[in-house]
């Protein structure tokens, strides 16, 4: 299915709203239950000296229940697999499911940038099943080349501000199949300031995360 730039821009705005650029928030992890604290042996009783009151033990507050796991902006984290998380966002009556990750390495290291994300979204209301997209974490130069490399395969990216997609949507199925067999995705681009930048994403857990996202948005 060939999607218009308007459809793609709308999808990116939804993800950007759920994961606020510049928040510095890392990929959320599922809440874990606290390990029970072993009971301590009660100290031996002592008789207080005459004329002094025995000290009362401090009241113990009940442990707070764990908060539900969620991502920045309120997107709900369902599960984590390796370096990928499975999220759900609701926009009105529409439901969006996506597998998402953050880069493991960003070069050059001395340049400060906003958080970056790579995700594969499934939007049943729009009949979209495998859209590969990126939040770059910087404004891309309009005329500069941007690409994603997965193993020996290179995919030209279409950039719009801080967002990017595969320029040819017909390549998304092939790219996802390659990601399922690969180890990393290297995204290269040029910022509006002229800096050459790259982000490396791990593909550990990608296949499992995408399978779960597909089950949530059949």
Phi, psi and omega in degrees: 000123180273121183259144179285162178296332178294317178297317181294317180297323179295318179297318180294324180294327178293314180294318180296327178289323180286326179239091190295122179293136179090359181285335181075009182283133178277167178303123184293148177247150180299147178293137179247147180286138179291140178289139181294138179279126180299142182293137179269147178290130182295136180291154181296142180289140177237147180271119182294150178294154181299139178087000178241147180271143178291136180288135179274139179295144180292138179291136180268131178278142177295144181294138180288142179287149183292137179285148179296144181290135178208159180264173178304141178080000177099359176295137186272127176272121181269318184197161175235138177228111182059238181263014183238145177243154177250122184236156174230135175231137178250126178238097184067238180267358183265146179239133179239132176241142179204151172262133189220147177214164175243154184295146177272337180215136179230125182235146353292149184288339185275000180260129177277132180222165174285163178302147179240151181219147169240136181209155173243116186255151177233118183234089184304324183296336180252006182059037178252128185242330188219051182279120177269125183213166183222143163254112192285330183088008176200158176281122183277149175287129186302319186267359184274152179282138175226142182208158175240130181248126178235105186064237180266000183263136177243137180234124179288137182255146171260123183251148175213102185065237181263009182249155179210151178219169171295132183298324178252102181301338180293344180271357185298317179299317179294318181297318181294321177297320178293322178296324180296337181255347186269182181246334184202159173238128179250119181253124180240140178200176179235132181282166178298338179275355177096005180280136174274120187235153177215147176230135178248123180253133174283146178255013177295118179089000183299312183300317179293320180295318180292321177301318180293319179298321180294325179291326180285332179233073183290000000 
